[in-house]
Amino acid sequence: MGIPIGLIAGGGQFPLLFAEAARSRGRRVVAVGHLNESAPELAEAVDALCWVKLGQLGRIISFFKQHRVGEAVFAGTITKTRIFKDVLPDLKGLTLWNKIDSHQDDSILRAVAGVLEGEGIKILPSTCYLDQLFFPKGILSRKKPTAEQWEDIRFGWRMAREVGRLDIGQCVVVRARVVMAVEAIEGTDAAIRRGSELAGSGAVVVKLKKPDQDFRFDLPATGARTIEILSAVRGSVLAVEAGQSLLFDREEMVAAADRSGIVVVGLVENETGDLEY
């Protein structure tokens, strides 16, 4: 039986993909799933599983120690609005919550990781077995950006970088060099819908990692669902920071984009601040 690795799972397919990759490398996966967030299929994808509610940090630590977990990852999403109405912390979680000065995403996750590492559980990057999921550089879709869309992409990139610096979110929606929406606690999908209502059509979505993004958790992610929403609101472009975010269901995503005439492009910022693809 392989050396155990802990998995703190949120929602979506990322925890399932991680479990499959880790087990393929001989690791025994010991998972903590979050009720009403993590997929039920997680039970069949791991070697041991404990279900917890948000905030039950002490229970996570006890379960990992029971299974002699010395390394763990965070993978998957948590519906951020639930932190105000659906948290049931145990004593360990409540103590930590009261010590955190800021309740922004990164502050919470870094604080939780700090407690786990203090208990001898090292937190690894969530992509440690899944480098192939990084968003690639280049134009993925058949359609290429127009000159006007390139202007929106460059403008949106600057705005998204500043929003990330303030630890507000990872995504902005723009049109004609005007910010239509900024992602906050509601998440990318809701920001796209909200911004596109104002844009009418032709919205450009730009999604970047935060400047001080910790690769152990909460990396930006896009996939077929993102294109589905963008198509429904008549958006035109999805521009993502290549190599710094995750891409799920690539073939399905690109096919959906091509059907809807949506541009999908992965970009990097060079040393002079220019964007390259």
N, C-alpha and C positions, 0 to 999 in steps of 0.2 A: 504494500500500500504506500502511495507516494507521500511526500511531505505536505502537510495541510497548508492551504492558503485560505484566508478569510475573504468573504465577499459581502460587503454591506450594500444591499441591492435596493435601488429605487425602481421606478417603472420603466416601461419600454423594453426593447430587445437587447440593449447593451449588456445587462447582467447575464442573459442567456448566452450571448456570444462569448462573453468572457469565460463563463463556466465551461463551455465547450472547448475553448482554446486552452485553458489551464489544464483540463483533464487530458487533453491530447498530448500534453507535455509531461504527463505523469504526476500531476499535482492532485491531491485530494481536496475538493472544494467544500468548505464549511461556510454556509451562507446564512445571513440574517436578512429576511424579507420584511418589508414594511406593509402592514395591513392596508388595504385599499389603494396601494400604489404598485407593489411588485406583482408580476404576472403569476398566476397559479401554476403555470408550467415550470416555474423555478424548482418546484419540489422534485420533478423528474430529472432535472438537469444537474443536480448537485449531490454530494455524498451525505451531507447532514444539513438540516434546515431548522431555523428557529424563527417564528413570526413575532414581530414586535410592533408596538405603536410608536409614533414619532416621539422622541424624547427619552426613550427607555435605554439610556446609555449604559447604566449598570448591568442591565440584562444582556446587552451585547457583549460586554467585557466578560461576564461570567460564562457565557456560552462559548466564546472563543477560548478562554482559559481551560474550560472543560475538555475541549478538543485539541489543546496544545497548539493553538494558532500563534505563530510568531510574526507572520506577515499578512497584510490584508489590503484590499482595494475598495474604493467607493466606485460604484457603477450604476448608472441609471438616473432617472429624474425623480424629483419630489415636487409635487404641486405646491408652489411656494406660498400661495394664499392660505394653505392649511396651517401654517405656523401660528396664525392668529386665532384659530377656532377648533383645531383638531389635534392638539398636542396633549399627551398624557405623560409628562416626564416622571421618571422615578427620582429617587433622592440624588443620584449621581448626575442625572440630566438637569434637574432643577438647580443644583449647586453651580453647575457650569453656566447655565443660562444667566443666572444672577451675577456672574463674574464678568460676562462679556460686555464691553463698553458699547460695541456696535452690533446690531443684529442683521447686518448685511450678509449676503451669501458667503463670501469668502471668509469673513470674520468667524461665522458660525462653524464652517467646515474646518478651518485651521484650528479652532479651539477644540473641536471634537477630535481631530487628528492628534493634537497635542496631548490630550488625555489618554488616548489609546497608546501612543508611543511611550507615555509615562508608565503605562502598564506593561511595557515590553512587547507591544504589537506594532511593528514597523508598517507605515502606510506607503505603499508603492504607487507609481503612476498607474492610472486606470487602463492605460494602453500597453502595459508591459508585455502582453502577449498578442497585441492586436495592432501592430504598426500599419497593417494593410488598410485599416479603416480611416487613416488620415486623408483629408480632402486633398486631391491632387492639384497641381498647378496646371493652368491651361483652360481653354474654352471646351467644356464638355458637350455642350449642345451643338446642334447643326447651325442654329442661328447665332450670329455674332452681334456684339453691341454696336449700335449706331454711334455717331459722334456725340449726339446729345446724351445718350445713355452713358457713355464714358464720362462725360462731365458730371452726371449725377452720381456715378460710382465713385469718382474721386472726391466729390463733395461729401457723399455719405460716409466714405472711409474716414475722413477727418472728423466728422461728427461722431461716428461710432467709437473712434479711438478716445475721444474726450469723454464720452458717456462711460466707457469702460474704465477710464482713469478715475472717475468719480465712484466706481463700483455700483453703478445703477443698473446696467444691463449690457448685453452684447450685440444688440441689433438696432438699426434705425431703418425707417421707411422714408424715402424721399421722392420728390418729383420736381423737376425744373429748379433744382438747387434750393429747394425748400424742405425742411424737415416736417414730415406729416405725422410721424409717431416715433417715440422712443420706447424701447422695451424696458419695462420695469418688472415689478413682481408678477405681473400677469403672464409673462412668457412670450416667446417669439410668435407663436401662432396668433395669439390675441392681438399682439402689436401689428402684425401684418394686416389683419382684418380691420383694425381701427384706422390705421394709416391709409389703407386703400379706400375706405369709405370717404375720406377727405380728398384723396387724389382723383377719385373717379375711375380712372384706368391708367395703365402705364406706370404703376408704382415700381420703384427700384428698391430692393431690399439688400442691405449690406450687413453682414454678420462677421464680427471679429472676436478674437480672444481679448480679454482685458490685458492691459500692459503688464500687470504683475500676476497674470494668471498662474495658479498653481496646477501643474499638470497631474497632480494626484486626484483632482476632482473637478467637476462642473465645467468640462471643456465644452465649447460651442458644438452643436450638432445639428445637422440637417439631413433630410432624406426625402423619400417619395411623398410623405405626408406634407412636407413643406411646399412642394410643387403643387400638390392637390389644392392646398389652400390658396396659393398664389394664383393658380388658374381660375379658381372660383371667384376671386375678386378682381380678375382682369389685370393682374400684375404683369410686368414685362421682364424683370431681371432679378436673378439671385446671384449676388457676388459674395464670395466667402474667402476668408484668409486661408490660403493653402498651407498644409503642413501643421496647422495650429488648431484644427477643428476636426470633428468626426463626420464621416459621410456614411449613411446607412442605405442599403438597397440601391447601390449605384446604378445598375442597369435599369431597374424599374424607374428610378428617378429621372434618368436621362431620357428614357423613352417617353415618359409623361411630359417632360419639358418640350420635347420635339413635337409631340402631338398638339401642345397648346401654344407653340411658338414662343416659348420662354427661353431667355438666355440664361445659361448657367456657367459661371466662370470662377476659377480659383486663382487668386492673386497673391503675390508677395510684395512687400515693401522693401526696396533696396536701400542702400546706405544713404542715398541722396533724397530719400522720401518719395521717389517715383514708384508707380505700381507696374509690376511685370507679370506676364502670364505665359 
